[in-house]
Every structure is written in C-alpha cells, then in structure tokens.
Amino acid sequence: MSRRGARPSVADLSFEVRKGEVTGLLGPAGSGKSTAMRLMLGVEPGRGATLVDGRPLQELVHPAREIGALIGDVPAHPRRSARGHLRMLCSAFGVPLSRAEEVLDLVGLDAVAEEPIGTYSLGMDRRLGFAVALLARPRALILDDPVRELPPREAAWVHDLARRHAAGGGAVLLASRDVRALARTADHVIALDGGRLAADEPAEDFARTRLRPFVAVRSPYAQRLGELLTGEGAEVVTTSGSRIAVFGSTSAAVGETAYQHGILLHQLADQTPEGGAAQPGAPADGDAGKDGPDVGSGRRRRFAARPPRLPRRIGHRDGPAHALAYEVRRGFGVRTPWLAASVALACSAAGTVLMARYGSTPRTPLRQLSGWSAELPLPAAAIGAGGLGALTYGQEYLYPALAPGYGPEPRSPRLLGAKLALTALAALVLAALAAVVDVALLHTPLAGAHAPDPARSPVVLGGWAALAVGCAWAGVLAGAVFRTTALGVAAVLAVPLLAVPAARALLGESTARELIEAGGALWSVASGVPQGDGSAVATALRFVSQPFVLALALSLTALLGAYTASALLGRRRARRSTPLPDSASAPLTSKKG
C-alpha cells in the first residue's frame, strides 16, 4: 500500500539526550514514542538523522558500542540459553566472553543462565533484554517502555538500573506511559502529542506544573459548581460536560460548597494526574469522555541539535567483529542443526541398504558412496547439507540477534564468508560420515553388495565432496535471498527437479561430449600428458560436464547475483531513507501506510 499522502506518525521532532541524565519520553499509546525510537535506531525507515556526539549513527563503525537498545522482546531462539545467547553476541560485538558473565550477574540472571530462554517469565525476559543492551558497554541506552506489564518490584528495578547507568556518566532515553514514575526517575521530560513535540523541560518543572493533586468531581450541575468554586479562588478545569477537576482546594471544601447550594454529586475524590484529570490551561478540544489530562497538550516548541560534522560519505557497517566465532555459537548453540545432520545420516544409511537390496539404480561408485538411490532427487546427506546451509540465514532472520540499524550488519560480506566457510566444513564432515556409514553397510550381509574402495577413487571422493559443499552453499545463498529456511531447502531441491531438466534440454548429449573432449584436449596441451579415456582428468571432466553439476553451478551463480543485488538495493534504500541533515536541525519523520 502506498504511503504517499499518509499522515506522518512522527514529524518535525528534534530533541537532545544528555550524558549523565535520564531523559523521559512521555505520551499515551499512539503518541509516537516507539516510532521515534525506531527511527532513531534506523530500525524503521524515515527521514532524518540521529547524531551521536555530532556524528550520524550510520557513520559509526560499531554503533552497538555507542547505543544499547531495548525495543520490545528479546528476539532470541527459545531453546538457546541466556549464557549462550550473550556469548554469541560477545563474538558479534567484539567483547570478551567474560562480559557475558558480568552482565548476567548485573541483571540477576546468573542462577538461571543455562535455562532455555523460552521458559523465562516476562520479568526475566526484560532482564535479559537489559543484559543484551549493556553487553557492549554502550554510552547511551534507549529503552522503549521497559516496565510495561511488569509488577511494581520489577518496574522499580528497571528504573533503578536506568538511574545507575546515568549516574555512571551514560545517557538514557526512557519511554513510558506512567507519568508519575517517569517524573520521579527522569531528569528531563519530553512529551509527545500526535507524533509532535509538546513539552521539553526539566522533570522538576514538569512535576510542579503538571502533577499537582486535584479533586475529581462528577455532577449533572458541574458547570454551576465550577463557577461557584472559581469565585472562591479555586482553579477549575472542565474535562467533559459533567466532569471537572478542581485545583487548590480539598474534597471537603468542594463537598461543603455543593451541599450549601443543593448540588447533587456523583463523584468526589482527591486524585493525582495518574488517576486522570486535566491540568489548568490545557485545551479542552478532544477531551470529551477522558478522565485524565493530555500530558502532551502544552505549547509546542522546537529544539535543534548541534550542527553535525558532515562526512564525505556514510560508511557501511561491518558484520560481526568475530564472524566465524559468532556463526559457530549461533549455528551449533541449539539442537536443530545436530538433529538435521542426524536425520540426514540415518536417511543416507537407509537409502544405501534399500538401493543395494531392492533398488534398480545403477551401482556407480558415487551412488554407492553417497546412498543416492533413483527415488531421491539428491543424496540424503547432500539434502542435509543444504538444510544446514539454509538454517544459517533462515534462523538469522527468524531470531534476529543482530539488531538492524544499530548492530552488526546481518548481510555483510564478512558474515556471508563465515557462513559459507562453516557450512562447507559441516558439509564435508557430513559427507565423510555418510560415506563411512554407507561403505560399512555395504560390507554387511544386510546390503548384499560389493563395497567400493574410496581410496582408489579420488575423483569420486572429490565429486561427492563438491556435491555436498555445493548444496550447502546453495542453501546459504537461498536462505539469505528468501529469508526462510523452508524456501532455502526448496531452492536446493529445485536444482535436480527443475534446473537439471532445463540444463539437459539446453545442452543435449552432443554438447556434453564436446565439453569433455575439449577439456581433455586443453589439459593434454597444458600438462603435456597424453589424453586417455581412463585418466583421472578425463573422469573429472566427465563429472563436471554432467547436467546436474552444470545446473548446480548455474544455480549458485544466480543465487549469488540475487544476494548481491538485494544487499546493494537494501543499502541504497537505507541511505535514501536516512539522509544526512543539511542544517542544524535534524527532524525525524515517518509515515504509516
């Protein structure tokens, strides 16, 4: 749906979060607090800039070391432990593994650090969110309503942690709907109304002018009673036709005035703003039916940020600091890859036995070595390798531990290289284990077949290894392009089911023979070794020229091109959506569809 013409949910908003202070971001539901924070972090596209000491956030090499954020729930794998999740992020942020133990102790999760995150309560999940936000020792914290739905004890702990971080010289931006709790915790209060700045003032001034106690009155003759109380020197604000808020008086005095003039009362109670009342001077427009004040209804002011030092270009964020270590902990810190590999080995063994005893498949060395029966589009171990590859990016986007915008880039070439290297190693190990199991089964009476000698067929071994690695890499690239594990595996299976028939129809048998002869002649000229039909080179060329191998190579090339194009397009969109400011003002703007 087009966003053109839609009303911006946050517009013309500019404010400063200072070091050593807790800045409260206040507003009712729908006022734009969460949107403003997501815009600041680059999580949501919009127009504007977030400046950190005068530098745009996108220019920082390691933004997670400058800003720690808690936006919603922690996107962690439910079967991963808190310690494993934090150690994985230590590798991503480039901090020592001991830092995970420090933050676990800081947030009080050290006793349950090995429990699955999926079993955590809401309070424990928020504590884990704080641990993630504090892991890289950031100077600033951005917290989006972290006390939402928490019991009072946990909410008090959250506010105390925010105060401690500010007392240590850090900056904290804390969003909340609780007026009084935020006024007690924050040093400075920013109020939003309809996505626009409504108040920007010290917390003391905010509390003095907006958190005064009052008497809530409901009566069918509220207007007459208000006139009488005003004549007695009280401040009266009409919140609806039958409701008024009386300041500078008590419920006893208001009750006596009503009794003396015969005015019927339906409600008479001493309240504070968190119980709901309008403040003196607040406009009455749109307040009908509300029990409380619109804390964002004060005079609108605009504050400009300091002029930034404009860089020549925005640097692209790198991936994890220790990409390979991060990928090892991410991929093998849960049981899913181990289970997938075990199922692949079991299916490979079953395929070997069935093919040897009942199958009509020609018993070529490659098929015997890999358990590749005619009933399967690929060897079971190759499908398993493709599944392991698809999991690398499928789970990366299902549980996005690398926070977009302010964390390491999940689509960086560094991380892609780590995923390709690790999946290649996993595919080789899986292929080797499958070969050992299959050959061992072929030596048993259960299979009743002659077992090949892998040591005498280095070309077959190399072909089997290349096939497994190729399927694993196809899974990685497909998972990155389609962002799901299922479509990644589907792309691997599409090679034999769709790409191979297309390659066979395109090349034909004569073209394949010509490729083999041309390759053999080229090798003979380059090496000086006479070309022979039974040579290893001829065997290798015959394998490479097979339609399946060519189809796999073409699929890998297409997937790599699609990945590169999508990464470049995403980077281009990010730069367009967050342009550098050309003046001292850096407003944040976002539109809702």
PANUDREN-871322 format. One line per 3 residues: number of its first residue (from 1); for each residue x, y, z of C-alpha. Coordinates in steps of 0.001 Angstrom, whole numbers, plus 500000, padded with zeros to 6 digits. Layout:
N
NUM	X,Y,Z  ... .
This chain:
593
1	500000,500000,500000  501345,503357,499031  502467,505632,501859 .
4	502144,508797,499837  499707,511251,501321  499566,509448,504678 .
7	499859,511490,507830  503311,511123,509430  503228,509284,512757 .
10	506282,511298,513879  507006,514676,512334  509273,517667,512937 .
13	510731,516098,516086  514107,517160,517427  515479,516785,520946 .
16	518697,516048,522811  519554,513221,525213  522309,514408,527529 .
19	525078,512483,529262  524584,511791,532936  520808,512185,532686 .
22	517718,510051,532273  515540,511649,529591  511932,510550,529827 .
25	509876,510190,526655  506259,510524,527704  502995,510131,525880 .
28	499851,507988,525687  499503,504991,523405  499778,506063,519779 .
31	501674,509250,520519  504715,508114,518517  507172,507125,521271 .
34	508075,503718,519831  508156,505041,516274  510529,507837,517287 .
37	512886,505361,518931  512818,503002,515962  513562,505926,513668 .
40	516481,506959,515850  517968,503465,515637  517348,503053,511916 .
43	515056,500081,512529  512206,501833,510728  512810,503805,507536 .
46	512162,507510,507649  513713,510890,507004  516081,512499,509480 .
49	519239,511705,511380  520377,510536,514781  523558,512298,515871 .
52	525948,510759,518378  528360,513467,519527  527615,515278,516282 .
55	528139,512236,514033  525310,510400,512248  524574,506955,513627 .
58	525106,505384,510198  528674,506679,510141  529710,504832,513304 .
61	531730,501676,512741  530411,499982,515907  527094,501678,516765 .
64	526219,498963,519316  529123,500198,521438  527603,503673,521434 .
67	523901,502824,521868  522314,499874,523624  518616,499409,522967 .
70	515694,497502,524388  512879,497622,521835  510213,495010,522509 .
73	511023,491440,523486  514427,489846,523019  514498,488133,519583 .
76	516340,485052,520871  515937,481392,519978  513597,479943,522635 .
79	515776,476831,523090  519017,478767,523467  520278,479535,526966 .
82	520805,483096,528130  524522,482436,528596  524793,481006,525075 .
85	522880,483944,523601  525095,486504,525318  528313,484697,524402 .
88	527159,484618,520799  526655,488386,520927  530054,488837,522589 .
91	531588,487464,519404  529390,489758,517330  530283,492892,519315 .
94	533944,492021,519759  533937,491955,523570  535481,489248,525812 .
97	533316,486262,526708  533724,487180,530371  531469,490175,529711 .
100	528523,487759,529389  529059,486614,532972  529329,490210,534162 .
103	526003,491310,532702  524266,488109,533830  525320,488931,537372 .
106	524377,492591,536897  520790,491804,535860  520375,488927,538299 .
109	520100,486062,535795  523256,484160,536753  521259,481477,538610 .
112	519109,480682,535546  521689,481372,532836  521531,477799,531490 .
115	517741,477635,531345  516107,477889,527866  515032,481436,527117 .
118	511608,480168,526075  510887,479255,529713  511602,482758,531042 .
121	508895,484888,532631  508186,488413,531406  510381,489945,534097 .
124	513267,487583,533302  512918,488352,529606  513188,492093,530310 .
127	516294,491465,532416  517796,489547,529503  516947,492493,527264 .
130	518900,494767,529597  521811,492318,529544  521878,492459,525744 .
133	521638,496257,525746  524514,496603,528242  526735,493902,526738 .
136	528947,496149,524593  529273,498773,527364  527342,501437,525418 .
139	527409,505044,526481  523688,505506,525821  520611,503378,526427 .
142	517320,503605,524507  514523,501828,526388  511043,501555,524915 .
145	508588,501249,527806  510598,498535,529607  508214,498460,532612 .
148	505173,497600,530507  503075,494914,532260  505747,494394,534917 .
151	504878,494109,538623  505892,497063,540844  509028,495351,542164 .
154	510397,494628,538689  509424,498114,537483  511336,499664,540374 .
157	514390,497577,539451  514222,498846,535858  514088,502475,536931 .
160	516929,501936,539395  519107,500411,536669  518406,503377,534402 .
163	519392,505772,537186  522616,503861,537855  523619,503956,534200 .
166	523063,507715,534082  524953,508188,537354  527930,506444,535768 .
169	528082,509085,533038  525834,507423,530493  522791,508800,528712 .
172	519364,507145,528971  516236,507700,526889  513359,506027,528736 .
175	509873,505859,527222  506882,505275,529450  503173,505935,529875 .
178	503436,506214,533675  503549,509951,534304  504467,509933,537974 .
181	507041,507122,537799  508770,508811,534887  508749,512173,536659 .
184	510440,510552,539672  513086,508759,537601  513880,511198,534791 .
187	515989,514329,534948  514357,515721,531823  510935,515025,530326 .
190	509946,515145,526648  506223,514805,525947  504790,513804,522579 .
193	501325,514520,521273  500309,513031,517948  503922,512433,516949 .
196	504982,516018,517613  506934,517647,520397  504599,519061,523055 .
199	506923,519613,526028  510670,519607,526645  511529,520651,530180 .
202	513297,519568,533375  511496,516896,535370  511122,519229,538364 .
205	509289,521818,536271  507179,519121,534671  506160,517696,538041 .
208	505454,521128,539545  503228,522302,536695  501597,519051,535567 .
211	501486,516686,538524  499593,518776,541051  496908,516998,543133 .
214	493284,517841,542373  489708,516991,543274  487795,514992,540697 .
217	484104,515935,540568  481272,514461,538535  477850,516069,538696 .
220	474961,516911,536346  475462,520519,537538  479246,520540,537146 .
223	479312,523850,535259  477385,525705,538001  479581,524176,540725 .
226	482680,525184,538799  481533,528789,538674  480955,528787,542417 .
229	484368,527247,543170  486096,529706,540848  484503,532529,542815 .
232	486032,531031,545968  489528,531189,544448  489958,527586,543190 .
235	491211,526638,539722  488666,524621,537759  489237,522744,534513 .
238	486323,521167,532636  487199,517718,531296  483706,516895,529963 .
241	480139,518125,530286  479645,516524,533702  483234,516364,534973 .
244	485538,518998,536395  488973,518967,538023  489417,521368,540944 .
247	492936,522577,541853  493878,524457,545006  491069,523014,547121 .
250	490112,519841,549011  487296,517344,548628  485855,518515,551973 .
253	485684,522158,550833  484195,521208,547463  481608,518983,549198 .
256	480571,521739,551555  480080,524188,548683  477966,521676,546803 .
259	475863,520919,549903  475266,524603,550652  473924,525206,547127 .
262	471976,521959,546796  474125,520486,544014  473949,516727,543501 .
265	477353,514973,543306  478015,511631,541609  481745,511602,542320 .
268	484008,513464,544727  487608,512243,545219  491119,513532,545803 .
271	493320,512379,542904  496675,512887,541228  497230,513131,537453 .
274	497960,509405,537151  494362,508889,538258  493235,511102,535399 .
277	492476,514818,535240  493228,517768,533055  495702,520410,534153 .
280	494976,524134,534284  495454,525756,530944  495152,522544,528933 .
283	492857,522847,525928  489500,521124,526191  489363,520185,522496 .
286	489037,516452,522047  488905,515803,525812  485274,514751,525936 .
289	484941,511426,527641  488515,511474,529061  489149,511185,532765 .
292	492707,512459,532616  494862,515228,531198  496659,515150,527885 .
295	500220,515466,529115  501309,516355,525624  498997,519314,525188 .
298	501337,522099,526262  502805,524757,523984  504772,523169,521168 .
301	508442,524047,520965  511200,523015,518628  514771,522289,519627 .
304	517632,521986,517179  520527,519605,517541  524111,520747,517340 .
307	525439,521227,513792  526964,517907,512727  530340,517417,511126 .
310	529212,516268,507717  531324,513364,506443  532034,512859,502782 .
313	530146,509596,502746  528352,507206,505039  530449,504153,505831 .
316	528804,500753,505500  528504,498814,508747  530551,495678,509034 .
319	529273,492339,510163  530121,490696,513495  533581,491511,514849 .
322	534426,487796,515073  532135,486477,512371  533267,482841,512419 .
325	533060,482544,516208  529643,484202,516132  528432,481799,513469 .
328	529703,478732,515337  527894,479772,518508  524774,480804,516623 .
331	524543,477719,514468  525505,474981,516889  524259,476501,520137 .
334	520868,474835,519615  519876,471281,518766  518308,471927,515361 .
337	521491,471531,513221  522543,468431,515135  519109,466900,514678 .
340	519092,467737,510952  522519,466140,510476  521476,463015,512385 .
343	518332,462614,510286  520385,463058,507096  522841,460337,508141 .
346	520017,457952,509058  518287,458537,505711  521574,458060,503877 .
349	522121,454701,505588  518553,453617,504869  518906,454654,501240 .
352	522110,452661,500883  520513,449471,502196  517366,449845,500092 .
355	519339,450680,496964  521670,447698,497434  518947,445131,498108 .
358	515923,446296,496165  516838,449257,494008  517272,449231,490274 .
361	519671,452162,490312  522986,451543,488552  525534,450923,491295 .
364	528042,453567,490308  530748,454415,492881  529275,457853,493559 .
367	525787,456496,494164  527086,453713,496396  529312,456075,498319 .
370	526515,458591,498969  523496,456282,499159  521907,458084,496207 .
373	519024,455982,495003  516889,456756,491989  513955,457552,494268 .
376	515772,460580,495733  516471,463787,493782  519693,464192,495794 .
379	521657,462079,498264  520189,462393,501756  523461,463797,503099 .
382	523510,466455,500349  519945,467446,501206  521006,467614,504848 .
385	523952,469835,503909  521588,472116,502011  519306,472231,505044 .
388	522214,473199,507304  523074,475963,504870  519505,477238,504713 .
391	519335,477298,508519  522217,479766,508735  520208,482647,507319 .
394	516745,481222,507979  517306,481380,511734  519248,484630,511367 .
397	516067,486345,510216  513652,484302,512326  515541,485239,515502 .
400	517389,488450,514536  520069,488644,517227  521979,491180,515121 .
403	519782,494215,515674  519250,496084,512388  520193,499722,512258 .
406	522440,499918,515321  524008,496437,515412  526348,494481,513121 .
409	525040,494116,509585  523477,490631,509040  524027,490863,505266 .
412	527674,491875,505350  530231,490087,503152  532179,489163,506282 .
415	529258,487270,507774  528423,485665,504434  532013,484425,504157 .
418	531843,482965,507670  528589,481187,506906  529940,479764,503652 .
421	533132,478571,505330  531350,476938,508258  528687,475270,506117 .
424	531369,473965,503747  533163,472376,506704  529903,470965,508060 .
427	529009,469612,504616  532410,467909,504268  532091,466324,507700 .
430	528555,465190,506941  529594,463787,503544  532558,461948,505103 .
433	530409,460427,507846  527790,459382,505296  530468,457767,503125 .
436	531921,455854,506088  528493,454641,507181  527439,453705,503649 .
439	530639,451794,502868  530415,449992,506202  526836,448959,505454 .
442	527814,447718,502005  530270,445304,503676  527485,443711,505710 .
445	525191,440907,504575  522290,443286,505103  523173,445164,501938 .
448	524489,442267,499921  526512,444440,497570  530120,444921,496696 .
451	531534,447884,498568  533626,450436,496658  537090,451376,497839 .
454	537044,455190,498286  540828,455361,498444  541050,454103,494857 .
457	538545,456691,493581  539824,460159,494489  537726,461674,491734 .
460	534595,460079,493169  535511,461349,496618  536137,464818,495241 .
463	532875,464768,493324  530932,463709,496395  532583,466432,498489 .
466	531925,469069,495803  528292,467979,495543  527769,468293,499318 .
469	529502,471671,499539  527612,472991,496505  524263,472040,498032 .
472	525278,473635,501351  526255,476885,499642  523040,476881,497621 .
475	521141,476605,500911  523095,479515,502427  522508,481847,499491 .
478	518877,480828,499052  518216,481320,502760  519773,484791,502541 .
481	517738,485756,499482  514381,484334,500611  514984,484809,504382 .
484	513398,481494,505337  514786,478012,505903  511959,476298,504040 .
487	512494,478262,500814  516236,477746,501153  515781,473969,501172 .
490	513256,474266,498345  515851,476114,496255  518331,473264,496818 .
493	515776,470657,495738  514870,472772,492721  518309,472083,491237 .
496	517670,468398,490374  513933,468822,489890  513897,471932,487690 .
499	517382,473119,486781  518756,469739,485679  515993,469012,483134 .
502	516448,472526,481793  520233,472086,481526  519853,468684,479882 .
505	517398,470076,477358  519646,473067,476686  522933,471194,476296 .
508	521981,467800,474956  524247,464757,474792  526403,466006,471914 .
511	527300,469237,473693  528277,467306,476833  530607,465050,474812 .
514	532129,468080,473124  532782,469687,476505  534520,466547,477747 .
517	536708,466269,474635  537569,469985,474653  538513,469899,478323 .
520	540630,466783,477873  542451,468284,474903  543118,471518,476800 .
523	544521,469591,479756  546681,467467,477448  548193,470570,475822 .
526	548753,472347,479147  550287,469388,481008  551963,467515,478189 .
529	550314,464296,479337  548608,462287,476599  544858,462285,476845 .
532	543408,458931,477903  539888,457847,478357  540623,456262,481732 .
535	542670,459072,483235  541599,460901,486406  541413,464136,484446 .
538	539034,462646,481935  536913,461255,484742  536828,464624,486472 .
541	535913,466402,483256  533190,463874,482614  531796,464574,486084 .
544	531961,468352,485696  530203,468260,482358  527206,466397,483776 .
547	523948,468377,483520  523453,468176,487287  526844,469756,488058 .
550	526329,472467,485472  522830,473170,486794  524171,473435,490335 .
553	526888,475833,489212  524366,477995,487364  522039,477988,490379 .
556	524869,479089,492676  525754,481884,490271  522145,483067,490062 .
559	521684,482961,493844  524916,484868,494423  523803,487514,491957 .
562	520394,487787,493630  522036,488092,497054  524403,490814,495854 .
565	521597,492731,494163  519328,492582,497217  522164,493668,499538 .
568	523028,496632,497319  519367,497570,496972  518876,497407,500746 .
571	521923,499595,501317  520672,502097,498740  517241,502268,500360 .
574	518804,502751,503796  520845,505687,502530  517830,507241,500841 .
577	515587,506849,503887  518082,508429,506313  519719,511347,504508 .
580	522292,513486,506232  520939,516762,507633  521917,519850,505719 .
583	521309,522241,508607  521451,522355,512370  518007,520797,512627 .
586	517627,517034,512360  513887,516276,512384  512706,512678,512366 .
589	509799,511823,510100  507994,508569,509400  504798,507737,507572 .
592	502328,504999,508285  500802,503033,505466 .
